[in-house]
Amino acid sequence: MKSRRLFFILLQAAVLLLPQKLPADPIDSLAQLVQQPAHDTITGMRYLELAKAWFWENPAKTDSLLRIAESYLGPQRYYRGLSDVHNFRANYHYMGGRPLAACSSLDTAMQFAALDGDSLHMIGIRKNLTILRSEAGDIDGALEAIEESMQYLVAHQDSSLLAQHFVQRGLLYQQKGYRRLALRDFQTAREVHLALQETARVAEAEQHIGKTLFDESNYEEALPYFLASAKHYQLAGQQQYYAEVLTLLGSNYHRLQKYALSDSTINASIALSHQLQQPYNIAHAQLLRAESWLERGHQLRQAALDASTAQPVFEEVLPIMAGSCQMLLARIDSAQQQWLPALDRVDNSISIFEDHKGASYLRGALRLKAALLSKLGRPALALIVYEQAQALTDSLFSIQQSQAIAELHLEYDTKLKEREIALKAAQIDRLASEKENVLLKNRLLGLGLLAALLLLGGGYYTYQLRQRTLKAEVRHRERELAAQRLHLLQKNNILQQVEDQLSNQTTTSGDEGHQKLLNSLRTQDTLDKDWDTFTSYFKAVHAKFSEQLEQKFPSLSITEKRLAYLFRLGTTIAEAAALLNIQPESVRKGKYRLKKKLATATGTDNQSLEDMLRQIG
């Protein structure tokens, strides 16, 4: 088996070295090479390389060459080679406009990679599968593929690659409309890349966080992430992405009405993009600058020039943005009371949005058209168009509500799965502990019989076994304490999400039933008794600490004691806020008051709260 594996390793090395030995025309050289006598596996890999060389010259010939390569590799059971064949066939189908066939080929490539046992190769295939399924509109299939890769990476502790998968899953969540879940994945990726000091990856995650917050109109919250992303891209020397972030930052400044900063930032982005020859980013920045000028009502001629310049660039790479350029030009004509030219432009934009299924863009275009028709003295037609816009608004609102509900269900199911995993892990640990206790009891019985002959030796062994039993029980209690802490955190998170959802619906609809249910949830939150269970587990594990805390500081309130327990366990402020179901700022204030009380009683004001708590017991 080892010699077979060594043969395949040498074979791969030989194939990689092939291009270095080729004369000027690689196709002719490979065609001559496949005619030379060789082992079937080597011949199959040569045909694979010849198929790759023919890919741009003659795609049909590429497919036939791939079939020949497969016929040589199949009988030899060279699974890595067969995986490469189907992986490349997926590229062939994709470039031919057959994304579903490409996905099927990648599935086959995955099966052969699994037989070969190369896990990293499987992750690469899954990544391609995720991209193809996403482009084919199968977002659920793409999510399934990426989550399979993430499970492997968790098991093998590849933190950097796992963080990259979090970013990719976040982008898929965004396509599903699950912005809260996307934001959570981006933040997780940022924390991991920060810990690994991967500056460019940190900048990428911060850019996605800022864009997600920007899309939710949280401009103040998005600003520091855009600034941090720009700084990290500069440190990493990623000028291309730095220019893109400058464009987003300029747009964010505009939303915050910081117009001078907005103009200077967008102008800097355009200048840098010209140096880097990035026509798409130049067009994007010009469109945002034109919109800013229009909203402020000045430099309309320059705004129209920017929009007109950006439009042909978008027509090649992103047609729906070309429709946005037409919309902006229509608004500029409308601002100059040129109603008929504006109407023609808005009709063009409506046609583009309908062709490319841009429902949210189409809604704005229909509203502008209704306003223009009203200005032109066509109220009946304006009313019809306005009703179309309103129907589309209602449809979009319904879709958004469905997405929000689906996101809540997915998040709730995820929490349940995480809790089930934690409970199963605790159950496994408990069974292992019970098994260990049974073994310990049996050994104690044997040692008891032996103690009749060797009292001193038996006593020593009995003492050792009792110590191990106590340690096992302490570990068991610690696991129960961790499970109870996880239960509290998950429960409070779910209650908070349901409460936020009900609060938003109550604010929107004013439904008294929703308000009563919201009040009931808040009341139940205050009456929750799970803290009693958590406290009992904590005192069982940290008996000395809890006793000395109550003896030395009898004036502490219940909330302060809970904070002391949590910070004794090393809990962060954010985790403590989630466990206590309060705001992080409240936790900070409580922590400050607790430290002040302890410092006053002990006379040690120069220590941190954690150090004080560690000295108690």
Secondary structure, 3 states (H helix, E strand, C coil): CHHHHHHHHHHHHHHHHHHHHCCCCHHHHHHHHCCCCCCHHHHHHHHHHHHHHCCCCCHHHHHHHHHHHHHHHHHHCCHHHHHHHHHHHHHHHHHCCCHHHHHHHHHHHHHHHHHHCCHHHHHHHHHHHHHHHHHCCCHHHHHHHHHHHHHHHHHHCCHHHHHHHHHHHHHHHHHHCCHHHHHHHHHHHHHHHHHHCCHHHHHHHHHHHHHHHHHCCCHHHHHHHHHHHHHHHHHHCCHHHHHHHHHHHHHHHHHCCCHHHHHHHHHHHHHHHHHHCCHHHHHHHHHHHHHHHHHHCCCHHHHHHHHHHHHHHHHHHCHHHHHHHHHHHHHHHHHCCCHHHHHHHHHHHHHHHHHCCCHHHHHHHHHHHHHHHHHCCCHHHHHHHHHHHHHHHHHHHHHHHHHHHHHHHHHHHHHHHHHHHHHHHHHHHHHHHHHHHHHHHHHHHHHHHHHCCCHHHHHHHHHHHHHHHHHHHHHHHHHHHHHHHHHHHHHHHHHHHHHHHHHHHHHHHCCHHHHHHHHHHHHHHHCCCHHHHHHHHHHHHCHHHHHHHHHHCCCCCHHHHHHHHHHHCCCCHHHHHHHHCCCHHHHHHHHHHHHHHHHHHHCCCCCCHHHHHHHHC
